[in-house]
Amino acid sequence: MPARKSAKEWNAGQTGESRTPIRSSVIEQCTVERCGDVASSRRLPRGWVRTSVSESSEPAREWCSGWCSTVGIALAELRMQDAG
């Protein structure tokens, strides 16, 4: 099946087969102590992130980096409580 005009414009006219996806783990266990712990009232170390997702069953948590916090937010969004 030929590509649509919009697809050709997006791909700068290139056609062909897609690359085989690389098989790798997207989420690996963080090795930093206390990363992902339930948030406390303590002052966070420099560079750490505290996250909280409204209406999630996951509590607020503390993360060692932006990358870990992004993974945590995504998981919290998957655990949203029913709006009913």
KOLVODO-449513 format. One line per field, with one value per residue: residue number from 1; residue in three letters; z, x, y of N, C-alpha, C in turn. Coordinates in steps of 0.2 Angstrom, whole numbers, plus 5000, padded with zeros to 4 digits. Layout:
BEGIN
k = (NUM / ...)
r = (ALA / ...)
n.pz = (Z / ...)
n.px = (X / ...)
n.py = (Y / ...)
ca.pz = (Z / ...)
ca.px = (X / ...)
ca.py = (Y / ...)
c.pz = (Z / ...)
c.px = (X / ...)
c.py = (Y / ...)
end
This chain:
BEGIN
k = (1 / 2 / 3 / 4 / 5 / 6 / 7 / 8 / 9 / 10 / 11 / 12 / 13 / 14 / 15 / 16 / 17 / 18 / 19 / 20 / 21 / 22 / 23 / 24 / 25 / 26 / 27 / 28 / 29 / 30 / 31 / 32 / 33 / 34 / 35 / 36 / 37 / 38 / 39 / 40 / 41 / 42 / 43 / 44 / 45 / 46 / 47 / 48 / 49 / 50 / 51 / 52 / 53 / 54 / 55 / 56 / 57 / 58 / 59 / 60 / 61 / 62 / 63 / 64 / 65 / 66 / 67 / 68 / 69 / 70 / 71 / 72 / 73 / 74 / 75 / 76 / 77 / 78 / 79 / 80 / 81 / 82 / 83 / 84)
r = (MET / PRO / ALA / ARG / LYS / SER / ALA / LYS / GLU / TRP / ASN / ALA / GLY / GLN / THR / GLY / GLU / SER / ARG / THR / PRO / ILE / ARG / SER / SER / VAL / ILE / GLU / GLN / CYS / THR / VAL / GLU / ARG / CYS / GLY / ASP / VAL / ALA / SER / SER / ARG / ARG / LEU / PRO / ARG / GLY / TRP / VAL / ARG / THR / SER / VAL / SER / GLU / SER / SER / GLU / PRO / ALA / ARG / GLU / TRP / CYS / SER / GLY / TRP / CYS / SER / THR / VAL / GLY / ILE / ALA / LEU / ALA / GLU / LEU / ARG / MET / GLN / ASP / ALA / GLY)
n.pz = (5000 / 4995 / 5003 / 5011 / 5005 / 5016 / 5024 / 5016 / 5016 / 5029 / 5031 / 5022 / 5010 / 5010 / 5010 / 5014 / 5025 / 5042 / 5056 / 5066 / 5082 / 5096 / 5109 / 5125 / 5143 / 5149 / 5161 / 5175 / 5190 / 5202 / 5210 / 5221 / 5237 / 5247 / 5236 / 5229 / 5240 / 5251 / 5253 / 5265 / 5279 / 5279 / 5274 / 5257 / 5249 / 5239 / 5222 / 5222 / 5219 / 5224 / 5222 / 5218 / 5213 / 5210 / 5216 / 5214 / 5219 / 5224 / 5236 / 5239 / 5234 / 5235 / 5225 / 5217 / 5206 / 5190 / 5180 / 5187 / 5194 / 5184 / 5179 / 5191 / 5192 / 5180 / 5184 / 5195 / 5188 / 5182 / 5192 / 5196 / 5206 / 5205 / 5198 / 5203)
n.px = (5004 / 5004 / 5012 / 5003 / 5001 / 5004 / 5011 / 5023 / 5027 / 5030 / 5041 / 5050 / 5050 / 5055 / 5055 / 5051 / 5056 / 5053 / 5064 / 5070 / 5064 / 5074 / 5077 / 5076 / 5076 / 5065 / 5062 / 5073 / 5078 / 5081 / 5096 / 5099 / 5099 / 5084 / 5077 / 5061 / 5054 / 5040 / 5035 / 5041 / 5042 / 5054 / 5068 / 5073 / 5087 / 5099 / 5094 / 5085 / 5068 / 5051 / 5035 / 5018 / 5003 / 4987 / 4972 / 4977 / 4980 / 4993 / 5004 / 5012 / 5029 / 5047 / 5061 / 5077 / 5081 / 5076 / 5073 / 5069 / 5058 / 5050 / 5046 / 5040 / 5029 / 5022 / 5019 / 5010 / 5000 / 4994 / 4988 / 4976 / 4962 / 4945 / 4933 / 4921)
n.py = (4994 / 5011 / 5025 / 5039 / 5056 / 5065 / 5057 / 5055 / 5068 / 5070 / 5061 / 5066 / 5061 / 5048 / 5030 / 5013 / 4999 / 4999 / 5000 / 4987 / 4986 / 4990 / 4979 / 4982 / 4985 / 4997 / 5002 / 5002 / 4995 / 5008 / 5011 / 5020 / 5024 / 5026 / 5032 / 5034 / 5032 / 5034 / 5050 / 5062 / 5073 / 5078 / 5088 / 5088 / 5081 / 5090 / 5092 / 5082 / 5076 / 5079 / 5071 / 5071 / 5064 / 5070 / 5062 / 5049 / 5032 / 5030 / 5036 / 5052 / 5054 / 5053 / 5056 / 5052 / 5059 / 5068 / 5058 / 5047 / 5052 / 5055 / 5042 / 5037 / 5046 / 5042 / 5029 / 5032 / 5039 / 5028 / 5022 / 5028 / 5033 / 5027 / 5038 / 5038)
ca.pz = (5000 / 4995 / 5008 / 5009 / 5004 / 5022 / 5027 / 5012 / 5018 / 5036 / 5030 / 5017 / 5004 / 5012 / 5010 / 5016 / 5031 / 5049 / 5059 / 5071 / 5088 / 5101 / 5115 / 5131 / 5148 / 5149 / 5168 / 5179 / 5197 / 5204 / 5216 / 5226 / 5244 / 5248 / 5230 / 5228 / 5247 / 5253 / 5255 / 5272 / 5280 / 5279 / 5268 / 5252 / 5247 / 5233 / 5216 / 5223 / 5217 / 5227 / 5217 / 5221 / 5208 / 5212 / 5215 / 5213 / 5225 / 5226 / 5240 / 5237 / 5235 / 5234 / 5219 / 5217 / 5199 / 5186 / 5177 / 5192 / 5196 / 5178 / 5180 / 5197 / 5190 / 5175 / 5187 / 5199 / 5184 / 5180 / 5198 / 5197 / 5209 / 5202 / 5200 / 5205)
ca.px = (5000 / 5008 / 5011 / 4999 / 5005 / 5006 / 5017 / 5029 / 5030 / 5033 / 5047 / 5054 / 5049 / 5058 / 5050 / 5055 / 5054 / 5055 / 5070 / 5068 / 5064 / 5079 / 5074 / 5079 / 5072 / 5064 / 5063 / 5077 / 5078 / 5086 / 5100 / 5100 / 5095 / 5078 / 5073 / 5055 / 5051 / 5035 / 5037 / 5041 / 5042 / 5061 / 5071 / 5076 / 5094 / 5099 / 5092 / 5079 / 5061 / 5045 / 5030 / 5011 / 4998 / 4980 / 4968 / 4981 / 4981 / 5000 / 5006 / 5018 / 5035 / 5053 / 5065 / 5083 / 5082 / 5070 / 5071 / 5066 / 5052 / 5045 / 5044 / 5035 / 5023 / 5018 / 5016 / 5005 / 4994 / 4991 / 4985 / 4971 / 4957 / 4939 / 4930 / 4914)
ca.py = (5000 / 5017 / 5030 / 5045 / 5062 / 5068 / 5053 / 5056 / 5074 / 5069 / 5057 / 5069 / 5056 / 5042 / 5024 / 5007 / 4996 / 5002 / 4997 / 4982 / 4989 / 4987 / 4976 / 4984 / 4987 / 5004 / 5004 / 4998 / 4997 / 5013 / 5009 / 5025 / 5023 / 5030 / 5034 / 5031 / 5031 / 5038 / 5057 / 5063 / 5081 / 5080 / 5092 / 5084 / 5083 / 5094 / 5089 / 5077 / 5078 / 5076 / 5071 / 5069 / 5065 / 5071 / 5057 / 5043 / 5028 / 5031 / 5042 / 5057 / 5050 / 5057 / 5053 / 5055 / 5062 / 5069 / 5052 / 5042 / 5055 / 5054 / 5035 / 5037 / 5050 / 5038 / 5024 / 5035 / 5040 / 5022 / 5020 / 5033 / 5030 / 5028 / 5045 / 5037)
c.pz = (5000 / 5001 / 5006 / 5008 / 5010 / 5025 / 5023 / 5014 / 5024 / 5035 / 5025 / 5011 / 5005 / 5012 / 5012 / 5022 / 5037 / 5051 / 5064 / 5078 / 5093 / 5107 / 5121 / 5137 / 5149 / 5157 / 5172 / 5186 / 5199 / 5210 / 5221 / 5232 / 5245 / 5242 / 5229 / 5234 / 5247 / 5256 / 5263 / 5273 / 5280 / 5273 / 5263 / 5250 / 5240 / 5226 / 5216 / 5221 / 5222 / 5223 / 5221 / 5215 / 5211 / 5211 / 5213 / 5219 / 5228 / 5230 / 5237 / 5238 / 5233 / 5229 / 5219 / 5211 / 5195 / 5182 / 5181 / 5194 / 5190 / 5178 / 5185 / 5195 / 5185 / 5179 / 5192 / 5195 / 5182 / 5186 / 5200 / 5201 / 5205 / 5203 / 5202 / 5212)
c.px = (5004 / 5006 / 5007 / 5004 / 5008 / 5012 / 5023 / 5032 / 5033 / 5040 / 5051 / 5055 / 5052 / 5053 / 5055 / 5052 / 5057 / 5060 / 5066 / 5069 / 5070 / 5075 / 5078 / 5074 / 5071 / 5065 / 5067 / 5076 / 5083 / 5090 / 5102 / 5096 / 5090 / 5074 / 5067 / 5051 / 5045 / 5037 / 5036 / 5042 / 5050 / 5063 / 5075 / 5083 / 5094 / 5098 / 5087 / 5073 / 5056 / 5039 / 5023 / 5006 / 4991 / 4976 / 4971 / 4980 / 4988 / 5001 / 5011 / 5024 / 5041 / 5058 / 5072 / 5085 / 5076 / 5068 / 5067 / 5059 / 5047 / 5042 / 5039 / 5029 / 5019 / 5015 / 5010 / 4999 / 4991 / 4987 / 4980 / 4965 / 4950 / 4936 / 4923 / 4913)
c.py = (5006 / 5021 / 5036 / 5050 / 5065 / 5064 / 5054 / 5063 / 5074 / 5066 / 5060 / 5064 / 5049 / 5036 / 5018 / 5004 / 4999 / 4997 / 4992 / 4985 / 4986 / 4985 / 4978 / 4986 / 4994 / 5006 / 4999 / 5000 / 5002 / 5010 / 5014 / 5024 / 5028 / 5033 / 5030 / 5030 / 5036 / 5045 / 5058 / 5071 / 5083 / 5085 / 5088 / 5086 / 5087 / 5090 / 5083 / 5080 / 5075 / 5076 / 5069 / 5070 / 5065 / 5065 / 5050 / 5039 / 5028 / 5037 / 5047 / 5053 / 5055 / 5053 / 5056 / 5059 / 5064 / 5063 / 5048 / 5045 / 5054 / 5047 / 5034 / 5041 / 5045 / 5032 / 5026 / 5036 / 5034 / 5019 / 5025 / 5030 / 5032 / 5035 / 5044 / 5038)
end
